[in-house]
Amino acid sequence: MSFFLNLKESPIFKIITNVFVVILVPFIIWMLFVDENSYLIHGKYDKEIEDLESTISFYEDKITKDKETIKKLQDSLELERFAREQYLMKKENEDIYIIEFDTIKK
């Protein structure tokens, strides 16, 4: 019986059985790990935001390159060159030869 009396008088037991500690510790655990707005879920959302921001920057770069291409294609000579290179278009009575290089190392 004296063990329990000594335990009851110890400062650690008094801190652990304090009403505020009994309420605060489960609340903190709940908010950090269990709640729908928990710290773990915020980490997942932060990663998703970073991925979306990198996607946005990729598409913004692509848009600027496409705008430059459109500006270049305003010239009829550039438009003809683009059509010949990209879509293999040709003039009448003209032959096109496509040369492909074997880049596979054996």
Secondary structure, DSSP 8 states (H G I E B T S, - for coil): -HHHHHHHHSHHHHHHT-HHHHHHHHHHHIIIIISTT-HHHHHHHHHHHHHHHHHHHHHHHHHHHHHHHHHHTTSHHHHHHHHHHHH----TT-------------
